[in-house]
């Protein structure tokens, strides 16, 4: 199984959601979480080893690792 | 009294617990978990810098460089130009009870991949 993951930053540190891109149910679940969080104001970033992270607006099941970050504010 | 060998074997979790006896174990666990994710998300240079001098530098898409300081989540981002600090920025997660390392990771990701948005939301300080 090729594991792909989404790390959702939260008070526990983070919550990890994993999926196998070849498993439709897992992909659907992960997509649902992604869309729920981004609709609630979370920002999504694709992370790749050794490369600059990039913003994501849409769920990409082929992405190996994503970070979902709650809203920031000025202080 | 623990000797050096014993101290080296102590996990990050236990080290934090000893340093902050007034902090709930769940908070220490969350911070350790967040710290592991932050370290795994940094480049080797950023990781070395953070561990040696408690800050790391992020380059935004504009080419501007930012120094992110560890230890606190507010007013901890220096805007750099030719190595000098122009001013400080304060932009952090809205939920301030989240682990510090999550704040630092969020700042890093925003500066790297959504620089304009971070500059718009952050407050500037001298």
N, CA and C atoms of all chains as a GROMACS GRO file, in nm:
protein
  603
    1UNK      N    1   0.085  -0.121   0.000
    1UNK     CA    2   0.000   0.000   0.000
    1UNK      C    3   0.087   0.125   0.000
    2UNK      N    4   0.055   0.218  -0.088
    2UNK     CA    5   0.127   0.344  -0.090
    2UNK      C    6   0.048   0.442  -0.004
    3UNK      N    7   0.106   0.481   0.110
    3UNK     CA    8   0.031   0.568   0.200
    3UNK      C    9   0.054   0.714   0.167
    4UNK      N   10  -0.054   0.785   0.154
    4UNK     CA   11  -0.050   0.929   0.138
    4UNK      C   12  -0.116   0.987   0.262
    5UNK      N   13  -0.074   1.107   0.303
    5UNK     CA   14  -0.126   1.157   0.430
    5UNK      C   15  -0.152   1.306   0.432
    6UNK      N   16  -0.244   1.339   0.521
    6UNK     CA   17  -0.282   1.477   0.546
    6UNK      C   18  -0.263   1.501   0.694
    7UNK      N   19  -0.184   1.602   0.730
    7UNK     CA   20  -0.164   1.637   0.871
    7UNK      C   21  -0.245   1.762   0.900
    8UNK      N   22  -0.341   1.750   0.990
    8UNK     CA   23  -0.428   1.862   1.026
    8UNK      C   24  -0.379   1.918   1.158
    9UNK      N   25  -0.324   2.040   1.157
    9UNK     CA   26  -0.272   2.098   1.279
    9UNK      C   27  -0.387   2.126   1.377
   10UNK      N   28  -0.370   2.083   1.502
   10UNK     CA   29  -0.474   2.105   1.602
   10UNK      C   30  -0.412   2.101   1.742
   11UNK      N   31  -0.495   2.109   1.846
   11UNK     CA   32  -0.443   2.119   1.983
   11UNK      C   33  -0.366   1.994   2.027
   12UNK      N   34  -0.387   1.882   1.960
   12UNK     CA   35  -0.313   1.761   1.996
   12UNK      C   36  -0.174   1.760   1.932
   13UNK      N   37  -0.144   1.865   1.855
   13UNK     CA   38  -0.023   1.866   1.771
   13UNK      C   39  -0.070   1.860   1.627
   14UNK      N   40  -0.117   1.742   1.589
   14UNK     CA   41  -0.181   1.728   1.460
   14UNK      C   42  -0.255   1.596   1.455
   15UNK      N   43  -0.353   1.588   1.366
   15UNK     CA   44  -0.426   1.465   1.341
   15UNK      C   45  -0.393   1.420   1.200
   16UNK      N   46  -0.359   1.294   1.186
   16UNK     CA   47  -0.316   1.243   1.056
   16UNK      C   48  -0.428   1.162   0.993
   17UNK      N   49  -0.455   1.194   0.867
   17UNK     CA   50  -0.549   1.116   0.786
   17UNK      C   51  -0.468   1.054   0.673
   18UNK      N   52  -0.475   0.923   0.659
   18UNK     CA   53  -0.399   0.855   0.553
   18UNK      C   54  -0.494   0.793   0.452
   19UNK      N   55  -0.445   0.778   0.330
   19UNK     CA   56  -0.526   0.708   0.229
   19UNK      C   57  -0.435   0.642   0.127
   20UNK      N   58  -0.487   0.539   0.068
   20UNK     CA   59  -0.423   0.472  -0.044
   20UNK      C   60  -0.494   0.522  -0.170
   21UNK      N   61  -0.422   0.585  -0.262
   21UNK     CA   62  -0.488   0.642  -0.381
   21UNK      C   63  -0.566   0.539  -0.463
   22UNK      N   64  -0.533   0.411  -0.446
   22UNK     CA   65  -0.604   0.307  -0.522
   22UNK      C   66  -0.731   0.259  -0.451
   23UNK      N   67  -0.754   0.312  -0.330
   23UNK     CA   68  -0.872   0.274  -0.252
   23UNK      C   69  -0.974   0.389  -0.257
   24UNK      N   70  -1.080   0.368  -0.331
   24UNK     CA   71  -1.177   0.476  -0.356
   24UNK      C   72  -1.243   0.525  -0.226
   25UNK      N   73  -1.271   0.432  -0.134
   25UNK     CA   74  -1.336   0.472  -0.008
   25UNK      C   75  -1.244   0.563   0.074
   26UNK      N   76  -1.117   0.524   0.080
   26UNK     CA   77  -1.022   0.604   0.156
   26UNK      C   78  -1.002   0.742   0.092
   27UNK      N   79  -0.997   0.745  -0.038
   27UNK     CA   80  -0.982   0.872  -0.110
   27UNK      C   81  -1.104   0.960  -0.083
   28UNK      N   82  -1.221   0.902  -0.088
   28UNK     CA   83  -1.344   0.979  -0.065
   28UNK      C   84  -1.348   1.037   0.075
   29UNK      N   85  -1.305   0.956   0.173
   29UNK     CA   86  -1.304   1.004   0.312
   29UNK      C   87  -1.206   1.119   0.327
   30UNK      N   88  -1.085   1.102   0.273
   30UNK     CA   89  -0.984   1.207   0.284
   30UNK      C   90  -1.030   1.334   0.213
   31UNK      N   91  -1.092   1.319   0.098
   31UNK     CA   92  -1.143   1.434   0.023
   31UNK      C   93  -1.248   1.508   0.105
   32UNK      N   94  -1.334   1.431   0.170
   32UNK     CA   95  -1.439   1.491   0.254
   32UNK      C   96  -1.381   1.573   0.368
   33UNK      N   97  -1.278   1.518   0.432
   33UNK     CA   98  -1.214   1.591   0.542
   33UNK      C   99  -1.149   1.719   0.487
   34UNK      N  100  -1.079   1.707   0.376
   34UNK     CA  101  -1.012   1.822   0.313
   34UNK      C  102  -1.113   1.932   0.283
   35UNK      N  103  -1.224   1.893   0.223
   35UNK     CA  104  -1.323   1.994   0.182
   35UNK      C  105  -1.393   2.056   0.303
   36UNK      N  106  -1.415   1.975   0.406
   36UNK     CA  107  -1.477   2.028   0.528
   36UNK      C  108  -1.385   2.130   0.593
   37UNK      N  109  -1.259   2.097   0.603
   37UNK     CA  110  -1.164   2.186   0.671
   37UNK      C  111  -1.140   2.313   0.591
   38UNK      N  112  -1.122   2.300   0.460
   38UNK     CA  113  -1.095   2.422   0.382
   38UNK      C  114  -1.219   2.512   0.377
   39UNK      N  115  -1.336   2.452   0.380
   39UNK     CA  116  -1.459   2.534   0.385
   39UNK      C  117  -1.468   2.608   0.518
   40UNK      N  118  -1.407   2.551   0.621
   40UNK     CA  119  -1.407   2.614   0.754
   40UNK      C  120  -1.293   2.714   0.771
   41UNK      N  121  -1.215   2.734   0.666
   41UNK     CA  122  -1.111   2.837   0.672
   41UNK      C  123  -0.968   2.786   0.682
   42UNK      N  124  -0.951   2.655   0.687
   42UNK     CA  125  -0.815   2.601   0.690
   42UNK      C  126  -0.748   2.625   0.555
   43UNK      N  127  -0.616   2.648   0.560
   43UNK     CA  128  -0.537   2.657   0.437
   43UNK      C  129  -0.467   2.523   0.418
   44UNK      N  130  -0.458   2.480   0.292
   44UNK     CA  131  -0.395   2.352   0.260
   44UNK      C  132  -0.266   2.375   0.183
   45UNK      N  133  -0.164   2.300   0.221
   45UNK     CA  134  -0.034   2.311   0.155
   45UNK      C  135   0.013   2.172   0.116
   46UNK      N  136   0.071   2.161  -0.006
   46UNK     CA  137   0.134   2.037  -0.047
   46UNK      C  138   0.280   2.046  -0.006
   47UNK      N  139   0.328   1.939   0.055
   47UNK     CA  140   0.466   1.937   0.104
   47UNK      C  141   0.541   1.826   0.031
   48UNK      N  142   0.659   1.862  -0.021
   48UNK     CA  143   0.743   1.761  -0.087
   48UNK      C  144   0.884   1.776  -0.034
   49UNK      N  145   0.948   1.665  -0.006
   49UNK     CA  146   1.084   1.666   0.048
   49UNK      C  147   1.177   1.750  -0.036
   50UNK      N  148   1.245   1.841   0.032
   50UNK     CA  149   1.348   1.919  -0.036
   50UNK      C  150   1.295   2.027  -0.129
   51UNK      N  151   1.165   2.042  -0.134
   51UNK     CA  152   1.107   2.145  -0.222
   51UNK      C  153   1.022   2.242  -0.142
   52UNK      N  154   1.004   2.360  -0.198
   52UNK     CA  155   0.917   2.460  -0.134
   52UNK      C  156   0.774   2.407  -0.132
   53UNK      N  157   0.704   2.429  -0.023
   53UNK     CA  158   0.563   2.388  -0.016
   53UNK      C  159   0.480   2.479  -0.105
   54UNK      N  160   0.363   2.430  -0.146
   54UNK     CA  161   0.276   2.509  -0.233
   54UNK      C  162   0.133   2.505  -0.180
   55UNK      N  163   0.058   2.611  -0.205
   55UNK     CA  164  -0.083   2.616  -0.165
   55UNK      C  165  -0.163   2.519  -0.248
   56UNK      N  166  -0.265   2.461  -0.186
   56UNK     CA  167  -0.360   2.374  -0.257
   56UNK      C  168  -0.500   2.428  -0.235
   57UNK      N  169  -0.575   2.439  -0.342
   57UNK     CA  170  -0.715   2.479  -0.328
   57UNK      C  171  -0.809   2.359  -0.342
   58UNK      N  172  -0.760   2.256  -0.410
   58UNK     CA  173  -0.842   2.137  -0.435
   58UNK      C  174  -0.770   2.013  -0.387
   59UNK      N  175  -0.846   1.916  -0.341
   59UNK     CA  176  -0.787   1.790  -0.295
   59UNK      C  177  -0.724   1.717  -0.412
   60UNK      N  178  -0.601   1.671  -0.393
   60UNK     CA  179  -0.531   1.594  -0.494
   60UNK      C  180  -0.492   1.461  -0.432
   61UNK      N  181  -0.560   1.353  -0.467
   61UNK     CA  182  -0.533   1.224  -0.403
   61UNK      C  183  -0.393   1.170  -0.431
   62UNK      N  184  -0.327   1.225  -0.532
   62UNK     CA  185  -0.192   1.178  -0.563
   62UNK      C  186  -0.085   1.248  -0.480
   63UNK      N  187  -0.123   1.352  -0.406
   63UNK     CA  188  -0.026   1.424  -0.322
   63UNK      C  189   0.020   1.334  -0.209
   64UNK      N  190   0.150   1.322  -0.190
   64UNK     CA  191   0.204   1.233  -0.087
   64UNK      C  192   0.181   1.287   0.054
   65UNK      N  193   0.195   1.419   0.068
   65UNK     CA  194   0.178   1.477   0.201
   65UNK      C  195   0.119   1.616   0.191
   66UNK      N  196   0.020   1.643   0.276
   66UNK     CA  197  -0.043   1.775   0.283
   66UNK      C  198  -0.043   1.820   0.427
   67UNK      N  199  -0.043   1.952   0.444
   67UNK     CA  200  -0.062   2.010   0.577
   67UNK      C  201  -0.188   2.095   0.571
   68UNK      N  202  -0.276   2.080   0.667
   68UNK     CA  203  -0.393   2.168   0.677
   68UNK      C  204  -0.376   2.254   0.801
   69UNK      N  205  -0.379   2.384   0.778
   69UNK     CA  206  -0.345   2.481   0.883
   69UNK      C  207  -0.466   2.567   0.914
   70UNK      N  208  -0.502   2.579   1.042
   70UNK     CA  209  -0.614   2.668   1.079
   70UNK      C  210  -0.581   2.813   1.046
   71UNK      N  211  -0.680   2.897   1.055
   71UNK     CA  212  -0.661   3.038   1.022
   71UNK      C  213  -0.561   3.105   1.115
   72UNK      N  214  -0.484   3.194   1.057
   72UNK     CA  215  -0.390   3.276   1.134
   72UNK      C  216  -0.450   3.416   1.149
   73UNK      N  217  -0.398   3.488   1.246
   73UNK     CA  218  -0.441   3.626   1.262
   73UNK      C  219  -0.324   3.711   1.306
   74UNK      N  220  -0.338   3.840   1.286
   74UNK     CA  221  -0.231   3.930   1.329
   74UNK      C  222  -0.235   3.951   1.479
   75UNK      N  223  -0.120   3.975   1.536
   75UNK     CA  224  -0.113   3.999   1.680
   75UNK      C  225  -0.036   4.125   1.714
   76UNK      N  226   2.056   1.250   4.110
   76UNK     CA  227   2.109   1.336   4.002
   76UNK      C  228   2.141   1.246   3.882
   77UNK      N  229   2.091   1.283   3.765
   77UNK     CA  230   2.115   1.200   3.646
   77UNK      C  231   2.248   1.237   3.584
   78UNK      N  232   2.320   1.133   3.535
   78UNK     CA  233   2.448   1.163   3.470
   78UNK      C  234   2.423   1.190   3.321
   79UNK      N  235   2.532   1.225   3.251
   79UNK     CA  236   2.520   1.265   3.110
   79UNK      C  237   2.462   1.153   3.024
   80UNK      N  238   2.500   1.031   3.052
   80UNK     CA  239   2.449   0.918   2.972
   80UNK      C  240   2.298   0.906   2.988
   81UNK      N  241   2.254   0.918   3.113
   81UNK     CA  242   2.110   0.909   3.138
   81UNK      C  243   2.036   1.024   3.074
   82UNK      N  244   2.094   1.144   3.080
   82UNK     CA  245   2.028   1.260   3.021
   82UNK      C  246   2.013   1.245   2.871
   83UNK      N  247   2.114   1.186   2.806
   83UNK     CA  248   2.106   1.170   2.661
   83UNK      C  249   1.994   1.074   2.623
   84UNK      N  250   1.960   0.979   2.712
   84UNK     CA  251   1.859   0.881   2.678
   84UNK      C  252   1.718   0.935   2.704
   85UNK      N  253   1.708   1.047   2.770
   85UNK     CA  254   1.576   1.099   2.803
   85UNK      C  255   1.510   1.148   2.676
   86UNK      N  256   1.384   1.111   2.660
   86UNK     CA  257   1.312   1.152   2.540
   86UNK      C  258   1.278   1.299   2.549
   87UNK      N  259   1.242   1.354   2.433
   87UNK     CA  260   1.197   1.494   2.431
   87UNK      C  261   1.080   1.514   2.524
   88UNK      N  262   0.991   1.416   2.528
   88UNK     CA  263   0.871   1.426   2.609
   88UNK      C  264   0.907   1.441   2.756
   89UNK      N  265   0.996   1.357   2.803
   89UNK     CA  266   1.034   1.361   2.944
   89UNK      C  267   1.114   1.488   2.975
   90UNK      N  268   1.195   1.530   2.878
   90UNK     CA  269   1.273   1.651   2.898
   90UNK      C  270   1.182   1.771   2.920
   91UNK      N  271   1.077   1.777   2.838
   91UNK     CA  272   0.982   1.888   2.850
   91UNK      C  273   0.905   1.878   2.981
   92UNK      N  274   0.872   1.756   3.020
   92UNK     CA  275   0.797   1.739   3.145
   92UNK      C  276   0.880   1.787   3.263
   93UNK      N  277   1.009   1.758   3.262
   93UNK     CA  278   1.095   1.801   3.374
   93UNK      C  279   1.111   1.952   3.376
   94UNK      N  280   1.115   2.011   3.256
   94UNK     CA  281   1.136   2.156   3.248
   94UNK      C  282   1.010   2.234   3.283
   95UNK      N  283   0.893   2.171   3.268
   95UNK     CA  284   0.767   2.244   3.289
   95UNK      C  285   0.673   2.160   3.376
   96UNK      N  286   0.704   2.145   3.503
   96UNK     CA  287   0.623   2.057   3.589
   96UNK      C  288   0.480   2.106   3.605
   97UNK      N  289   0.452   2.235   3.578
   97UNK     CA  290   0.318   2.289   3.595
   97UNK      C  291   0.230   2.267   3.473
   98UNK      N  292   0.288   2.217   3.364
   98UNK     CA  293   0.213   2.198   3.239
   98UNK      C  294   0.154   2.057   3.235
   99UNK      N  295   0.027   2.049   3.191
   99UNK     CA  296  -0.040   1.919   3.186
   99UNK      C  297   0.035   1.824   3.092
  100UNK      N  298   0.039   1.695   3.129
  100UNK     CA  299   0.106   1.596   3.042
  100UNK      C  300   0.053   1.597   2.900
  101UNK      N  301  -0.079   1.620   2.882
  101UNK     CA  302  -0.134   1.620   2.746
  101UNK      C  303  -0.077   1.735   2.664
  102UNK      N  304  -0.052   1.848   2.729
  102UNK     CA  305   0.006   1.963   2.658
  102UNK      C  306   0.150   1.933   2.618
  103UNK      N  307   0.222   1.866   2.707
  103UNK     CA  308   0.361   1.832   2.677
  103UNK      C  309   0.365   1.733   2.561
  104UNK      N  310   0.274   1.638   2.563
  104UNK     CA  311   0.268   1.539   2.456
  104UNK      C  312   0.237   1.606   2.322
  105UNK      N  313   0.141   1.700   2.326
  105UNK     CA  314   0.102   1.770   2.204
  105UNK      C  315   0.219   1.853   2.150
  106UNK      N  316   0.291   1.919   2.239
  106UNK     CA  317   0.404   2.000   2.196
  106UNK      C  318   0.514   1.913   2.137
  107UNK      N  319   0.540   1.798   2.199
  107UNK     CA  320   0.643   1.708   2.147
  107UNK      C  321   0.604   1.656   2.009
  108UNK      N  322   0.477   1.623   1.993
  108UNK     CA  323   0.427   1.573   1.864
  108UNK      C  324   0.438   1.682   1.757
  109UNK      N  325   0.401   1.804   1.795
  109UNK     CA  326   0.408   1.916   1.701
  109UNK      C  327   0.552   1.947   1.667
  110UNK      N  328   0.641   1.938   1.767
  110UNK     CA  329   0.783   1.966   1.745
  110UNK      C  330   0.842   1.864   1.645
  111UNK      N  331   0.803   1.739   1.658
  111UNK     CA  332   0.852   1.635   1.566
  111UNK      C  333   0.809   1.666   1.423
  112UNK      N  334   0.683   1.709   1.406
  112UNK     CA  335   0.633   1.742   1.272
  112UNK      C  336   0.704   1.864   1.216
  113UNK      N  337   0.726   1.965   1.301
  113UNK     CA  338   0.798   2.084   1.256
  113UNK      C  339   0.938   2.046   1.207
  114UNK      N  340   1.010   1.970   1.288
  114UNK     CA  341   1.148   1.933   1.252
  114UNK      C  342   1.151   1.853   1.123
  115UNK      N  343   1.051   1.765   1.105
  115UNK     CA  344   1.046   1.684   0.983
  115UNK      C  345   1.013   1.769   0.861
  116UNK      N  346   0.955   1.887   0.883
  116UNK     CA  347   0.911   1.973   0.773
  116UNK      C  348   1.015   2.077   0.733
  117UNK      N  349   1.122   2.088   0.811
  117UNK     CA  350   1.227   2.186   0.781
  117UNK      C  351   1.334   2.125   0.691
  118UNK      N  352   1.406   2.211   0.620
  118UNK     CA  353   1.523   2.163   0.547
  118UNK      C  354   1.631   2.132   0.651
  119UNK      N  355   1.736   2.065   0.606
  119UNK     CA  356   1.843   2.031   0.701
  119UNK      C  357   1.908   2.158   0.757
  120UNK      N  358   1.923   2.261   0.673
  120UNK     CA  359   1.981   2.388   0.721
  120UNK      C  360   1.890   2.454   0.825
  121UNK      N  361   1.760   2.455   0.796
  121UNK     CA  362   1.665   2.516   0.890
  121UNK      C  363   1.665   2.441   1.023
  122UNK      N  364   1.670   2.310   1.015
  122UNK     CA  365   1.668   2.226   1.134
  122UNK      C  366   1.794   2.254   1.219
  123UNK      N  367   1.908   2.258   1.153
  123UNK     CA  368   2.034   2.282   1.225
  123UNK      C  369   2.032   2.420   1.291
  124UNK      N  370   1.981   2.519   1.220
  124UNK     CA  371   1.974   2.654   1.273
  124UNK      C  372   1.880   2.659   1.394
  125UNK      N  373   1.764   2.597   1.381
  125UNK     CA  374   1.667   2.599   1.490
  125UNK      C  375   1.727   2.536   1.616
  126UNK      N  376   1.797   2.425   1.598
  126UNK     CA  377   1.852   2.355   1.714
  126UNK      C  378   1.974   2.426   1.772
  127UNK      N  379   2.047   2.500   1.689
  127UNK     CA  380   2.169   2.567   1.738
  127UNK      C  381   2.138   2.704   1.798
  128UNK      N  382   2.057   2.784   1.727
  128UNK     CA  383   2.039   2.922   1.768
  128UNK      C  384   1.892   2.959   1.786
  129UNK      N  385   1.802   2.861   1.777
  129UNK     CA  386   1.660   2.880   1.807
  129UNK      C  387   1.589   2.973   1.712
  130UNK      N  388   1.634   2.977   1.587
  130UNK     CA  389   1.557   3.040   1.481
  130UNK      C  390   1.593   2.974   1.349
  131UNK      N  391   1.507   2.996   1.248
  131UNK     CA  392   1.538   2.948   1.115
  131UNK      C  393   1.489   3.051   1.015
  132UNK      N  394   1.546   3.048   0.897
  132UNK     CA  395   1.514   3.146   0.794
  132UNK      C  396   1.428   3.080   0.685
  133UNK      N  397   1.327   3.152   0.643
  133UNK     CA  398   1.239   3.108   0.535
  133UNK      C  399   1.248   3.210   0.423
  134UNK      N  400   1.254   3.162   0.300
  134UNK     CA  401   1.253   3.255   0.187
  134UNK      C  402   1.115   3.253   0.123
  135UNK      N  403   1.053   3.369   0.111
  135UNK     CA  404   0.925   3.379   0.046
  135UNK      C  405   0.939   3.374  -0.105
  136UNK      N  406   0.826   3.362  -0.176
  136UNK     CA  407   0.829   3.359  -0.323
  136UNK      C  408   0.887   3.487  -0.380
  137UNK      N  409   0.873   3.597  -0.308
  137UNK     CA  410   0.924   3.726  -0.355
  137UNK      C  411   1.077   3.732  -0.349
  138UNK      N  412   1.136   3.636  -0.278
  138UNK     CA  413   1.281   3.636  -0.258
  138UNK      C  414   1.320   3.698  -0.125
  139UNK      N  415   1.222   3.762  -0.061
  139UNK     CA  416   1.251   3.821   0.070
  139UNK      C  417   1.272   3.709   0.171
  140UNK      N  418   1.361   3.737   0.268
  140UNK     CA  419   1.390   3.636   0.370
  140UNK      C  420   1.334   3.677   0.505
  141UNK      N  421   1.287   3.578   0.578
  141UNK     CA  422   1.224   3.601   0.709
  141UNK      C  423   1.292   3.510   0.811
  142UNK      N  424   1.316   3.564   0.929
  142UNK     CA  425   1.375   3.484   1.036
  142UNK      C  426   1.265   3.454   1.137
  143UNK      N  427   1.237   3.327   1.158
  143UNK     CA  428   1.132   3.284   1.249
  143UNK      C  429   1.196   3.238   1.379
  144UNK      N  430   1.164   3.306   1.487
  144UNK     CA  431   1.224   3.276   1.617
  144UNK      C  432   1.140   3.173   1.692
  145UNK      N  433   1.208   3.082   1.758
  145UNK     CA  434   1.142   2.984   1.845
  145UNK      C  435   1.118   3.050   1.981
  146UNK      N  436   1.039   2.984   2.066
  146UNK     CA  437   1.021   3.032   2.203
  146UNK      C  438   0.890   3.105   2.224
  147UNK      N  439   0.836   3.168   2.120
  147UNK     CA  440   0.708   3.237   2.131
  147UNK      C  441   0.651   3.252   1.991
  148UNK      N  442   0.518   3.269   1.988
  148UNK     CA  443   0.449   3.270   1.858
  148UNK      C  444   0.412   3.410   1.812
  149UNK      N  445   0.435   3.510   1.898
  149UNK     CA  446   0.390   3.645   1.865
  149UNK      C  447   0.508   3.739   1.845
  150UNK      N  448   0.502   3.816   1.739
  150UNK     CA  449   0.611   3.908   1.709
  150UNK      C  450   0.743   3.838   1.690
  151UNK      N  451   0.738   3.717   1.637
  151UNK     CA  452   0.860   3.635   1.630
  151UNK      C  453   0.916   3.623   1.490
  152UNK      N  454   0.860   3.699   1.396
  152UNK     CA  455   0.908   3.691   1.257
  152UNK      C  456   0.979   3.821   1.220
  153UNK      N  457   1.110   3.812   1.194
  153UNK     CA  458   1.187   3.928   1.151
  153UNK      C  459   1.186   3.934   0.999
  154UNK      N  460   1.163   4.050   0.945
  154UNK     CA  461   1.174   4.071   0.800
  154UNK      C  462   1.316   4.116   0.774
  155UNK      N  463   1.389   4.042   0.693
  155UNK     CA  464   1.531   4.067   0.672
  155UNK      C  465   1.558   4.132   0.537
  156UNK      N  466   1.658   4.215   0.535
  156UNK     CA  467   1.712   4.269   0.409
  156UNK      C  468   1.863   4.280   0.424
  157UNK      N  469   1.933   4.207   0.342
  157UNK     CA  470   2.080   4.203   0.348
  157UNK      C  471   2.127   4.172   0.491
  158UNK      N  472   2.057   4.080   0.554
  158UNK     CA  473   2.097   4.035   0.687
  158UNK      C  474   2.052   4.123   0.802
  159UNK      N  475   1.997   4.239   0.772
  159UNK     CA  476   1.952   4.330   0.877
  159UNK      C  477   1.800   4.318   0.896
  160UNK      N  478   1.754   4.341   1.020
  160UNK     CA  479   1.611   4.334   1.048
  160UNK      C  480   1.546   4.467   1.012
  161UNK      N  481   1.452   4.462   0.918
  161UNK     CA  482   1.379   4.585   0.882
  161UNK      C  483   1.269   4.614   0.984
  162UNK      N  484   1.195   4.512   1.018
  162UNK     CA  485   1.088   4.524   1.118
  162UNK      C  486   1.042   4.382   1.152
  163UNK      N  487   0.956   4.375   1.254
  163UNK     CA  488   0.904   4.245   1.296
  163UNK      C  489   0.758   4.231   1.255
  164UNK      N  490   0.718   4.106   1.235
  164UNK     CA  491   0.579   4.076   1.203
  164UNK      C  492   0.520   3.987   1.311
  165UNK      N  493   0.391   4.010   1.339
  165UNK     CA  494   0.322   3.922   1.433
  165UNK      C  495   0.201   3.862   1.362
  166UNK      N  496   0.209   3.734   1.332
  166UNK     CA  497   0.098   3.661   1.271
  166UNK      C  498   0.106   3.519   1.321
  167UNK      N  499  -0.001   3.472   1.382
  167UNK     CA  500   0.003   3.340   1.445
  167UNK      C  501  -0.133   3.272   1.433
  168UNK      N  502  -0.140   3.146   1.471
  168UNK     CA  503  -0.265   3.073   1.466
  168UNK      C  504  -0.368   3.139   1.556
  169UNK      N  505  -0.492   3.142   1.510
  169UNK     CA  506  -0.597   3.206   1.586
  169UNK      C  507  -0.622   3.140   1.721
  170UNK      N  508  -0.604   3.008   1.727
  170UNK     CA  509  -0.617   2.934   1.852
  170UNK      C  510  -0.482   2.934   1.922
  171UNK      N  511  -0.468   3.021   2.019
  171UNK     CA  512  -0.337   3.037   2.084
  171UNK      C  513  -0.303   2.922   2.178
  172UNK      N  514  -0.400   2.832   2.202
  172UNK     CA  515  -0.370   2.717   2.288
  172UNK      C  516  -0.304   2.604   2.211
  173UNK      N  517  -0.288   2.622   2.080
  173UNK     CA  518  -0.220   2.518   2.002
  173UNK      C  519  -0.072   2.519   2.034
  174UNK      N  520  -0.006   2.402   2.017
  174UNK     CA  521   0.138   2.394   2.049
  174UNK      C  522   0.220   2.500   1.975
  175UNK      N  523   0.322   2.549   2.040
  175UNK     CA  524   0.408   2.649   1.979
  175UNK      C  525   0.464   2.603   1.845
  176UNK      N  526   0.506   2.478   1.840
  176UNK     CA  527   0.566   2.427   1.716
  176UNK      C  528   0.467   2.431   1.600
  177UNK      N  529   0.338   2.420   1.627
  177UNK     CA  530   0.237   2.433   1.521
  177UNK      C  531   0.235   2.576   1.468
  178UNK      N  532   0.247   2.673   1.559
  178UNK     CA  533   0.253   2.813   1.516
  178UNK      C  534   0.372   2.835   1.423
  179UNK      N  535   0.487   2.782   1.462
  179UNK     CA  536   0.609   2.801   1.382
  179UNK      C  537   0.595   2.734   1.246
  180UNK      N  538   0.536   2.615   1.243
  180UNK     CA  539   0.516   2.545   1.117
  180UNK      C  540   0.419   2.621   1.028
  181UNK      N  541   0.313   2.672   1.087
  181UNK     CA  542   0.215   2.751   1.011
  181UNK      C  543   0.281   2.875   0.951
  182UNK      N  544   0.364   2.942   1.029
  182UNK     CA  545   0.434   3.060   0.979
  182UNK      C  546   0.525   3.023   0.863
  183UNK      N  547   0.596   2.914   0.878
  183UNK     CA  548   0.687   2.869   0.773
  183UNK      C  549   0.612   2.840   0.642
  184UNK      N  550   0.502   2.767   0.653
  184UNK     CA  551   0.424   2.731   0.534
  184UNK      C  552   0.366   2.856   0.467
  185UNK      N  553   0.314   2.946   0.549
  185UNK     CA  554   0.254   3.068   0.493
  185UNK      C  555   0.360   3.153   0.424
  186UNK      N  556   0.473   3.174   0.489
  186UNK     CA  557   0.577   3.259   0.430
  186UNK      C  558   0.629   3.200   0.300
  187UNK      N  559   0.636   3.069   0.296
  187UNK     CA  560   0.691   3.000   0.180
  187UNK      C  561   0.591   2.995   0.064
  188UNK      N  562   0.465   2.970   0.096
  188UNK     CA  563   0.369   2.938  -0.009
  188UNK      C  564   0.251   3.034  -0.019
  189UNK      N  565   0.234   3.123   0.077
  189UNK     CA  566   0.123   3.218   0.074
  189UNK      C  567   0.168   3.349   0.137
  190UNK      N  568   0.283   3.394   0.087
  190UNK     CA  569   0.352   3.508   0.148
  190UNK      C  570   0.265   3.633   0.154
  191UNK      N  571   0.198   3.665   0.043
  191UNK     CA  572   0.115   3.786   0.039
  191UNK      C  573   0.006   3.780   0.146
  192UNK      N  574  -0.055   3.663   0.161
  192UNK     CA  575  -0.162   3.650   0.260
  192UNK      C  576  -0.108   3.670   0.400
  193UNK      N  577   0.011   3.618   0.428
  193UNK     CA  578   0.070   3.637   0.561
  193UNK      C  579   0.100   3.785   0.584
  194UNK      N  580   0.155   3.851   0.485
  194UNK     CA  581   0.188   3.993   0.501
  194UNK      C  582   0.062   4.077   0.523
  195UNK      N  583  -0.048   4.035   0.464
  195UNK     CA  584  -0.173   4.109   0.481
  195UNK      C  585  -0.232   4.091   0.620
  196UNK      N  586  -0.220   3.970   0.675
  196UNK     CA  587  -0.284   3.946   0.804
  196UNK      C  588  -0.195   3.985   0.923
  197UNK      N  589  -0.064   3.982   0.903
  197UNK     CA  590   0.028   4.006   1.015
  197UNK      C  591   0.033   4.155   1.048
  198UNK      N  592   0.052   4.184   1.175
  198UNK     CA  593   0.076   4.322   1.218
  198UNK      C  594   0.225   4.349   1.219
  199UNK      N  595   0.260   4.471   1.181
  199UNK     CA  596   0.400   4.511   1.175
  199UNK      C  597   0.439   4.581   1.304
  200UNK      N  598   0.557   4.547   1.353
  200UNK     CA  599   0.611   4.613   1.472
  200UNK      C  600   0.753   4.660   1.442
  201UNK      N  601   0.793   4.765   1.510
  201UNK     CA  602   0.927   4.821   1.485
  201UNK      C  603   1.036   4.724   1.525
   0.00000   0.00000   0.00000
